[in-house]
């Protein structure tokens, strides 16, 4: 369910970090730090205390961004 919510959030342009944590018990940035850092460095997302948001480049590569985050969640076994 967490991976599904992340992919859906990316399709909607952002993830509400608090809502995701309240629902699943994990902060997506803490859980997938390396992947999130890679996506930020690649210009696909921006991160604030409240959100992980797609950049213009991230929107163009939206499925890639969502799949990267979902794969990172799957890799941790959640």
Backbone as ProteinMPNN parsed JSONL, in Angstrom:
{"seq_chain_A": "XXXXXXXXXXXXXXXXXXXXXXXXXXXXXXXXXXXXXXXXXXXXXXXXXXXXXXXXXXXXXXXXXXXXXXXXXXXXXX", "coords_chain_A": {"N_chain_A": [[0.82, -1.202, 0.0], [1.97, 1.232, 0.732], [3.864, 1.716, -1.32], [2.111, 1.959, -3.491], [0.667, 4.256, -2.726], [2.724, 6.12, -2.831], [3.457, 6.117, -5.567], [1.017, 6.983, -6.661], [0.857, 9.5, -5.418], [3.016, 10.797, -6.634], [2.058, 10.922, -9.215], [0.146, 12.8, -8.8], [1.621, 15.038, -8.446], [2.805, 15.687, -5.973], [3.897, 14.504, -2.729], [2.413, 14.352, 0.381], [4.161, 14.514, 3.161], [3.591, 14.227, 5.935], [0.959, 13.18, 5.978], [1.393, 10.767, 4.67], [3.146, 9.57, 6.471], [1.503, 9.437, 8.753], [-0.408, 7.634, 7.828], [1.082, 5.309, 7.128], [3.21, 5.043, 8.882], [5.848, 5.678, 8.34], [8.387, 7.975, 7.338], [8.815, 9.046, 4.152], [11.118, 10.211, 3.105], [13.11, 9.672, 5.003], [13.001, 6.883, 4.941], [13.719, 6.21, 2.329], [16.143, 7.507, 1.765], [18.589, 7.576, 0.142], [17.632, 7.195, -2.488], [15.818, 9.332, -2.689], [17.61, 11.473, -2.355], [19.145, 11.085, -4.692], [17.171, 11.593, -6.642], [16.604, 14.264, -6.086], [19.132, 15.404, -6.63], [19.236, 14.838, -9.338], [17.382, 16.565, -10.272], [14.683, 15.924, -10.33], [12.839, 15.982, -8.214], [11.812, 18.117, -5.467], [12.382, 18.682, -1.999], [10.721, 19.422, 0.972], [9.994, 20.205, 4.424], [7.358, 19.467, 4.527], [6.59, 18.281, 2.097], [7.249, 16.143, -0.753], [7.915, 17.094, -3.852], [7.234, 17.148, -7.338], [9.438, 18.355, -9.823], [9.61, 20.444, -12.758], [11.063, 18.913, -14.599], [10.752, 16.457, -13.332], [8.031, 16.017, -13.69], [7.937, 15.554, -16.42], [9.264, 13.159, -16.46], [7.681, 11.534, -14.898], [6.651, 8.843, -14.43], [9.022, 7.422, -14.181], [10.136, 8.604, -11.894], [8.232, 7.964, -9.868], [8.376, 5.149, -10.025], [11.046, 4.708, -9.249], [10.976, 5.512, -6.544], [9.065, 3.694, -5.562], [10.414, 1.265, -6.038], [12.537, 1.581, -4.27], [11.178, 1.458, -1.85], [10.188, -1.158, -1.977], [12.631, -2.478, -1.891], [13.422, -2.125, 0.735], [11.705, -3.748, 1.957], [9.129, -3.144, 2.831]], "CA_chain_A": [[0.0, 0.0, 0.0], [2.841, 2.404, 0.774], [4.394, 1.93, -2.672], [0.991, 2.435, -4.311], [0.397, 5.64, -2.343], [3.829, 6.942, -3.313], [3.309, 6.249, -7.024], [-0.146, 7.833, -6.884], [1.227, 10.857, -5.024], [3.871, 11.373, -7.667], [1.194, 11.246, -10.357], [-0.595, 14.005, -8.416], [2.621, 16.09, -8.386], [3.523, 15.796, -4.704], [3.544, 13.639, -1.605], [2.292, 15.001, 1.684], [4.986, 13.657, 4.014], [2.917, 13.934, 7.201], [-0.165, 12.288, 5.71], [1.961, 9.45, 4.363], [3.674, 9.017, 7.715], [0.355, 9.099, 9.596], [-1.085, 6.465, 7.278], [1.919, 4.117, 7.023], [4.173, 4.973, 9.967], [7.201, 5.931, 7.86], [8.658, 9.174, 6.556], [9.34, 8.569, 2.877], [12.481, 10.714, 2.908], [13.98, 8.88, 5.868], [12.97, 5.492, 4.513], [14.349, 6.07, 1.009], [17.06, 8.659, 1.724], [19.51, 7.552, -0.999], [16.856, 7.399, -3.713], [15.316, 10.717, -2.681], [18.764, 12.339, -2.627], [19.458, 10.942, -6.123], [16.124, 12.273, -7.411], [16.826, 15.701, -5.893], [20.347, 15.748, -7.372], [18.92, 14.751, -10.758], [16.423, 17.604, -10.63], [13.342, 15.352, -10.519], [11.96, 16.361, -7.106], [12.287, 18.977, -4.395], [11.925, 18.18, -0.704], [10.567, 20.353, 2.086], [9.542, 19.499, 5.624], [5.979, 19.033, 4.332], [6.284, 17.618, 0.829], [8.165, 15.778, -1.828], [7.191, 17.624, -5.01], [7.822, 16.983, -8.661], [9.884, 19.54, -10.547], [9.179, 20.394, -14.161], [11.717, 17.724, -15.164], [10.11, 15.3, -12.714], [6.725, 15.81, -14.339], [8.206, 14.936, -17.724], [9.747, 11.809, -16.186], [6.857, 11.161, -13.75], [6.593, 7.407, -14.167], [10.358, 7.042, -13.722], [10.282, 9.084, -10.521], [7.387, 7.123, -9.021], [8.918, 3.78, -10.003], [12.281, 4.723, -8.44], [10.588, 5.534, -5.129], [8.41, 2.419, -5.252], [11.46, 0.239, -5.988], [13.275, 1.783, -3.025], [10.322, 0.932, -0.766], [10.212, -2.614, -2.106], [13.962, -2.954, -1.498], [13.514, -2.17, 2.205], [10.821, -4.809, 2.423], [7.913, -2.599, 3.457]], "C_chain_A": [[0.86, 1.261, 0.0], [3.38, 2.719, -0.617], [3.311, 2.478, -3.592], [0.694, 3.899, -4.006], [1.496, 6.588, -2.835], [3.703, 7.17, -4.818], [2.13, 7.165, -7.346], [0.17, 9.285, -6.528], [2.09, 11.53, -6.066], [3.063, 11.717, -8.915], [0.385, 12.518, -10.082], [0.328, 15.188, -8.149], [3.331, 16.267, -7.044], [3.043, 14.748, -3.704], [3.468, 14.492, -0.358], [3.003, 14.092, 2.685], [4.271, 13.277, 5.308], [1.757, 12.964, 7.002], [0.324, 10.867, 5.434], [2.49, 8.784, 5.635], [2.538, 8.618, 8.657], [-0.31, 7.813, 9.129], [-0.245, 5.186, 7.369], [2.989, 3.978, 8.109], [5.617, 5.229, 9.567], [7.265, 7.284, 7.164], [9.363, 8.716, 5.286], [10.78, 9.019, 2.659], [13.467, 9.924, 3.766], [14.097, 7.44, 5.411], [13.777, 5.264, 3.233], [15.369, 7.175, 0.771], [17.939, 8.677, 0.468], [18.775, 7.827, -2.308], [16.337, 8.826, -3.796], [16.459, 11.681, -2.987], [19.167, 12.28, -4.103], [18.447, 11.69, -6.99], [16.241, 13.79, -7.276], [18.034, 16.146, -6.722], [20.11, 15.73, -8.882], [17.918, 15.783, -11.22], [15.005, 17.11, -10.84], [12.351, 15.771, -9.441], [12.633, 17.418, -6.235], [11.694, 18.439, -3.102], [11.854, 19.332, 0.28], [10.159, 19.537, 3.301], [8.163, 18.876, 5.42], [5.75, 18.128, 3.132], [7.514, 17.114, 0.093], [7.393, 16.144, -3.097], [7.964, 17.387, -6.292], [8.287, 18.344, -9.178], [9.32, 19.449, -11.963], [9.776, 19.157, -14.847], [11.069, 16.456, -14.615], [8.764, 14.975, -13.33], [6.922, 15.117, -15.683], [8.639, 13.476, -17.581], [8.954, 11.203, -15.02], [6.82, 9.686, -13.439], [7.932, 6.906, -13.642], [10.525, 7.409, -12.251], [9.48, 8.213, -9.558], [7.917, 5.704, -8.905], [10.193, 3.694, -9.175], [11.938, 4.699, -6.951], [9.932, 4.223, -4.72], [9.429, 1.29, -5.151], [12.273, 0.356, -4.713], [12.483, 1.266, -1.828], [10.331, -0.584, -0.795], [11.541, -3.186, -1.622], [14.131, -3.012, 0.02], [12.569, -3.206, 2.786], [9.581, -4.329, 3.148], [6.718, -2.98, 2.619]], "O_chain_A": [[0.52, 2.246, -0.655], [3.353, 3.873, -1.043], [3.578, 3.375, -4.393], [0.491, 4.695, -4.922], [1.217, 7.726, -3.211], [3.831, 8.302, -5.286], [2.239, 8.031, -8.214], [-0.21, 10.199, -7.259], [1.912, 12.714, -6.35], [3.358, 12.701, -9.594], [-0.01, 13.225, -11.009], [-0.125, 16.23, -7.677], [4.364, 16.935, -6.985], [1.95, 14.192, -3.819], [4.378, 15.273, -0.081], [2.499, 13.019, 3.017], [4.337, 12.123, 5.732], [1.595, 12.025, 7.782], [-0.262, 9.893, 5.907], [2.303, 7.585, 5.845], [2.608, 7.566, 9.293], [-0.728, 6.994, 9.947], [-0.775, 4.111, 7.651], [3.603, 2.92, 8.244], [6.524, 5.018, 10.373], [6.321, 7.691, 6.486], [10.404, 8.064, 5.355], [11.578, 8.277, 2.086], [14.541, 9.551, 3.296], [15.171, 6.845, 5.486], [14.439, 4.237, 3.084], [15.44, 7.72, -0.331], [18.019, 9.705, -0.204], [19.247, 8.604, -3.138], [16.408, 9.457, -4.851], [16.298, 12.601, -3.789], [19.493, 13.307, -4.698], [18.823, 12.346, -7.962], [16.006, 14.52, -8.239], [17.965, 17.149, -7.433], [20.712, 16.511, -9.619], [17.626, 15.88, -12.411], [14.2, 17.8, -11.464], [11.158, 15.904, -9.713], [13.852, 17.589, -6.263], [10.632, 17.816, -3.108], [12.793, 20.118, 0.41], [9.996, 18.32, 3.214], [7.831, 17.878, 6.059], [4.835, 17.304, 3.135], [8.635, 17.584, 0.286], [6.342, 15.567, -3.378], [9.194, 17.423, -6.313], [7.609, 19.355, -8.992], [8.635, 18.487, -12.311], [9.085, 18.447, -15.578], [10.862, 15.492, -15.353], [8.398, 13.808, -13.477], [6.172, 14.209, -16.04], [8.408, 12.661, -18.475], [9.51, 10.436, -14.235], [6.949, 9.307, -12.274], [7.971, 6.055, -12.752], [11.007, 6.601, -11.457], [10.009, 7.772, -8.537], [7.911, 5.12, -7.822], [10.402, 2.707, -8.47], [12.543, 3.949, -6.185], [10.216, 3.697, -3.644], [9.318, 0.441, -4.266], [12.662, -0.657, -4.131], [13.058, 0.701, -0.898], [10.466, -1.227, 0.246], [11.574, -4.256, -1.014], [14.883, -3.839, 0.536], [12.629, -3.508, 3.978], [9.041, -5.042, 3.994], [5.589, -2.626, 2.958]]}, "name": "protein", "num_of_chains": 1, "seq": "XXXXXXXXXXXXXXXXXXXXXXXXXXXXXXXXXXXXXXXXXXXXXXXXXXXXXXXXXXXXXXXXXXXXXXXXXXXXXX"}
